[in-house]
Amino acid sequence: MRRSPWATLAVLALAQFIVVLDVTIVNVALPDIQTDLNFSADSLQWVINAYTLLFGGFLLLGGRMSDLLGARRVFVGGLLLFGVTSLVAGLASSPEFLIGARAVQGLGGALLSPAALAILTMTFAHGRERNIAMGVWGGLAGLGGTLGVVAGGVLVDSLSWQWVFFVNVPIVIALVALIPVFVPDVRHHTGARTFDIPGALLGTAGLMAIVYGVVRSEPRGWGSGEVIGVLAAGVALMVAFVFVERRSAAPLVPLRLFRSRALSVSGASLSLNGAAFLSMFFLTAIYLQQVRGDSALEAGLHFLPMGGAAIVGAVLASQLVQRVGTRTVQLGGAVLSAAALLWLSQADATGSYATQLLPGLILFGFGILGVGVPGQITAVSEVRPAEAGAASGVVNAMYQVGGALGLAVVTTLSVSHATAELAHGATQQHALESGFSRGLLVAALFSVANVFLTLASPQLQPTAEELVEATAAA
């Protein structure tokens, strides 16, 4: 049966849309989730981090599984897992229940996302049609992040926070019904089926242990036996991960890729970019509602200018790298991000949104893509074409993991500062405002570090053809 490749693209893009949507849609529901399920201030971040860590930690394994088991089979499996855990998350009655569901939901996203991209690249031949398809794919994914905060606000205000998860269920059911009709079963691997499951488990467990240790440092203190023990276990697991990867016949992370200065520097830069972005989004979503008194919908609408700026920033960055080079654009993006976070850190509860928040949000939208677009291009510039997919997978995973680790650090320091303010007699509103400011200042340090890191990045001026291929791989 002949299938329209554009119908295939519609199904794949919608699936990727809800995966990206789920990163942002939850943010505006966090205050309601915290109240209903009695989350503590420091544990609330795990609603975001559980999803992000599992998504980033298993992204490479998901890509490997789609190569070996068949992309459509893994795509359907990941989609079903994503849908079921969305339903479970909406039914959660305790913090532990919700965090567990979000973790498995992230695993579902890690399976379906690379499988969907593999189907897309095998459905469209190299050239103009694939470039158009990749543009639609990337555009809808970006739109998912932008619309997530508004959709979350509408659902929370009109129904309840549970619906930010329930909304995925009918979409998943419809997609699973459409897949046999519109998505081809394309396979290209004929060799031995070798998985690096130990690598995925060790790497993800090590990162989660480190994040947990950072989070527990706020109530327990850095010198406590619990924090030291968990952090030591995390480091030991990461050492074991590197040991396994060096000796694996089919490593999850080909360590030889890090011999490339461009990939190593760009990967670290994108990790810092993820840390700044996830921290800003998390803190500002809570600040708008708990300090400034926004409804969930108002908070979502207040984020919209940043999403619009990000879309425009992506287009401008793609054009500018051809004229002035990747390092120049990336340096400008890092400076804009740092300036935006410093601006936002000065906001208070009674100031005007138009003067205290809007400029910072718009600057940050431009800055985050000013770092991201050239960073992705540079990351795959020195690797062989056969390894471009693996390289982009490594960099994407580093972005997700960097976001989770950065959020853990920022939230811990923010909560610690707010708690200290309360202990010294400050009102709750002032303590939250002060904690928000401290957290954004720490996030600004990530962007400042990115300014210096970018100076070590190579300066590239890709042609239009090279630009399309690099951004498609990323």
N, C-alpha and C positions, 0 to 999 in steps of 0.2 A: 504494500500500500504506500503510495507516494504522499508524503507529508509536506505541507508548506513550511519552509524554514522560518518564516516570520511568525507563524503560529507557535512553532517550537520556541522561538525567542520570547514570545509573550508569556508562555508558561514559566520559562526559566527566570525571566526578569522579575515576574511577580513573586516567585519563591525567594529570590535574593532580596527583593523589596521588603518582605516581612522580616527577614533575618536582620537587616540593617535597622528597620523600624523598631525592632525589639531592644536595640541598644539605647535608643533615646526616649521611646514612648513611656518607659518606666520612670524616668527621672521626675516628671511632674506628679507622679502618683506617690512618690516617696513619703511626703508628710502624712498622707492618709494611711499608707501601709504601716508607718511607724506607730501611729496612734492605735490602729485596730489590732495589730499583732504584738504591741508592746516591745518593739525593737529598742535597744539602747542606742545612744547617739553614735557610738563607735562601731556597733555591729551592723548598722543600716547599710553601710557601704558594700556589704557582702551580697546584697540584692543585685548590685551591678557587677562586683568583682567575681562572684561565682560564675556568672555567665561569661564574662570576658576572659577569665583565666582558662576555663575549659574550652572555649572557642579557639583562643590562641594556641593553647597547649596541644590540641588535637587536630589543628588545621592541616598540618603536614601529613599526619597519618590518614586523614580523610582523603587527601589528594592521592596518596599512595593506594588506598583501598579502591578508589574509583578507577585507577589504572589497571589494577589486577583483577578485580571482581566484576568490572563492568560499571560504567558511569551511571547508567539509568538505574541499575539495581541499588547502588549506594545512594543515589539521589532520592529514590522513593523511601528507602530505609531511614535516611536522615530526616526527610520531611515528616514521616509518620512519628518518629521520635520527638521531633520539634512540636508537632501538633498535640500529641498525648501529654507531654510535659507542660505545654501551655495550659491545657485543661487542669492538670494537677496543681499548677502554680495558682490558678484562679480559685481553687478549692482549699488552698492552704489555710490552716488554722493556727499555725505557730511559726515563729521565725525560722526554726530549723527545717520545718517542712518546706517553706518557701525557698530557702537558700538551696536545699537539696534539689528541688524541682528546677530552679534556675541553672544549677550546675549541669544537670542532664540536658536541659534545653540548649545550653551552649554546646554540648557535645553533638546534639542533633544538627545545629547550625554548622559545626565544623565538618560534618559529613556531607551535608547537602550543598554547601557553597562551592567547594572546589569541584565537586561532581558536576554541578550545573555549568560551571565555566568550561570544564572539559567537553561536555556535550556541545556547548555553543561553538567552541573552536573546531570541533570535528564536523559540525553541521554546515558552517560557512567556510568556503574556500578562502585561502589567503588573498588579500586584495581589498577592493573597494567595499564589497558586501560585508566582509568580516569587520572592516573598520566601522561601517555604519552600525552593525550589530553591537560591537563593543561600545560605541558611543551611547546607544540606547541603554545597554546594560549598566554602564557607569552612571549615566544620567538618572536612571530610575533608582539606583542604589543611593546616590546622593540625595535624591528627592525623599527617599524613605527616612533618612536622618533628619531632614528639615521638617517634614510633615509629622514626624513621630511626636514631637512635643505638643503640637496643636491637637493631633488626634487623641493623645493621652489626656489633654486638658478637657476636651469635649466628653470623652468617655467617663472620666472621673467625676466631672461636675453633673452630668446628666444621668449617669447610672451609678457606678462605684469603681473603686480601684481594681477590683477583680476583672473588669472588662478590658483592661489593657492586655490581659492574657487571653481571655475568652475570645476576643476578636480574631485571634489567629486560627481558631478551630474550624469555622466554616470555610475559611480560605484554603486551609490545608486539605479538607475533605474534597473541595472542588478541584484543587490541583491534582490530587491523587486520582480522581476520576478522569481527568483530562490527559494525564501522562501517557497511557497506552495508545491514545488516539493521536496525539500530537508530538510526542517525544520519541525519537528513534533509539533503538538499543544498539549503540555504537561501541565497538570494542576494538582495541588494537594491540593488546598484550598477549603474547603467546608463550612466554618463557615461564620459569618457575615462579610460584607465588610466594614471595618473601616479604614478611611484614616486620616492622621494627616496633612491635608493641611494647617491649621493655623500655625502649628509648622514650616513647610517648608517656608511659606511666611514670618513669623516673623524673623526666623533665617537668611534667605537670605537678607531680607530688612535691618536688623540690621547691618550685615556685610558690605553690600554695602554702607550704610550710614557712617560707620566708615572709610572705605577706601576712600570715597569721601571727608570726612572731612580732612583726612591726605593729600590727593592730593591738596585740596584747601588751605592748610596752606602755601604752597609755594608762590602763588601770593597774598594771603590775609593777611597772618600772623596768628600765633597761637592765638593771643588775639582778633581777629575779631569776630563780632557777628555771622557772617555766619558759621565760623569754629566751634565755641563753640556750636552753636545751632545744627548743623548737628551731631557733635560728641555726644552731649547729647541725641539727638534723637536715634542715633545708640545704645548707651548704654541702653536707655529705652526699645527699641525693643528687645535687647538681654535679658534683665531682664524678659520681658513679655514672651519671648521664653522659658526660664527656667521654669517660672510659668505654662505655658501651658503644657510643657513636664511632669512636676511632677504630673499633674492631668489628663493626657490623659490615656484612657483605652488602647490605642495602640500607644504609643509615637514613634515619628520618631527617637529620640535618647533616648534609655533607660538609664536614668541617673544613675541607680544602677550599670551600667558597670564601672563607674568611681570610684567605691569603690575599684576596682582592681588597686593597685599601678603600676603593670606592664603595664596595658593599659593606665593609665593616663600619666605616664612618657614617654612611647613609643609614644603615640599620640602627646605629646608636642615636642618630639624629631623629629618626622617625619614632624611636622609643620615647625620647624626651618630648616629642610633639604629641604623642598619644597621652603621656603623663599630664601635660599641660591641658590638653583638651578635655579629658575625662574628669580631671579635678575641677576645672572651671564649670563644666556642665553640672556636675553633682552639687557643688557648693551653691552655685547661683540659683538652681532650681529650688533648693531648700530655702535660701535667703529670700527669694521673691515671695514665697508663701508664708514663711514663719516670721520673717522680720518686717517685710513691707505689706503683708496682708493680702497678697494677690490670691485670687481663686486659681485652681489648676489651669483653667482655660486662659485666664489673663497671663499667667506665667508662660504658657506655651506661645501665646501671641507675642509676648515680649521677646522671645527668642527668634522669631521669624526674621527680623532684619539681619541677624547673624547668618542664618541659613542662606538668605539672598546674597549677602556679601561673599559667602563661601563659594557659591555657584559662579558669581562674576569673577572672583579671585582665581578659580580654577582655569577659566577661559583666559584671563589676562596672563597668568603664570605660564600657560602653555605657549602663548605668543611671545612673551618676553624672553623665555629661555633660548629661543632661536636668535634673538637679537643681542642680548647682553650676557648670556651664559647661565648655566645652572647655579653656580656658586653665588653669583651676584643676586639672583632672584631669591635663593634660599636664605641668604644673609638678610635681605630686606624683610622676608617673611618672619624670621626669628626676631628681628628688632621690633616689627609691628606687634607680634604676639606679646613680647615682654612689655611694651608700652601699654597695650590694651589691658593686660592683667594688673599693671600698676594703677591704671586709671580706675578700673573696677574696684580695686581694693580700697579706694577712698570713698566709696558710696556709703551713705548712711540711710537710716530708716525713713527720714522725712524729706530727703532731697528729691528733686525732679528726675523722673526716668529719662527725660529727653536730654538732660545735661550730665547726669551722673552715671547712667548705665548704657544708654543707646550708643554714644561714641565708642565706648570700650567694646561693646558687642560687635559693632561693625568692623572696627579695626581688627578684632580677633578673628572674625570670619575671613578677612583678607589674609591675615598673617598665617593662619593654620594651613591654608592651601598654598600659600607662598613657600612654605617649608615642604609640604607634602608632595606637590607635583615634581619639582626638581629632584627631591630626594628619591622618589621612585624611579625617575629616569636614570639618575646616577648609579643607583644600586645595581642595575642589571647591565651597566655599560661595559664592564670588563669580563663578564662571564661568557662562556661559549653559548651559542644559540641553543644547543641541546640541554643546557643547564639553566636557561632563563626562567623556566617554570619553577624549578627548585629554588632558585635565588629569590624570585618574587614571593614564593611561599614563606621562605625564611624571614624576609623583611616584613611581610604582613603579620606573621606570628610575633615578631619582635615589637611591632606597633601595638598589638593587643596586650601583650604581656607588660610592656612599658607603661601602658595606660593603667593596668591593674596595680602594678607596684607603686606608680606615682600617686594614684588615688589613695592607696593605703598610707603612704607617708603623709600626704597633705591632710587627710581626714584625721589621722591620729594627732598631728600637731594642732590642727584647728580645734578639735574636741578638747584636747589638753588645755589649750589657752582659754577656751570658753569656761571650762570647769574651774580653772584658777581664778578667773574674773568673778564667777559666782561666789567662790569661797571668800573673796575679798569684799563682798557686799554689793556687787553690781546687780542691776536688774537682769531678768532673763533676756529681755530684748537687747540690752546693751552687751551682754555676754555673747549672745549669738552673733550680733553685728561685729564684735571684736574678733570672734573666732573666724568668721567669714573673711574678714580683712587679713588676718594672719595666714589663713589657708591660701588665699590668692597671692600673697607675697611669696610664699614658698613655691607656688606654681610658676610665678614670674621668674624665680631662680632657675627653673627647668629651661625656660626660654632663653634666659641670659647664658646659661651653659651651652645652649644650642648655637648661640652667636659665635662663641669661641670654637666649638666643634666644627662648625661650617667652614671655618678658615682652613681646616685640614682637608676639605673636600676638593676633588678635582674640578676644574672649570671646563664644562662641555658646552658646545653650541650645536645641538642636534639639528639635522635637516627635518623637514616636515614628515618625510617617510619614517625616519628613525624615531621621531617623537611619537607617531601613531603606534609603532611596534613596541616601544618601551612602555607607554602608558597602558597598552592592551595587555602586556605581560604582567604588569603590576596590578 
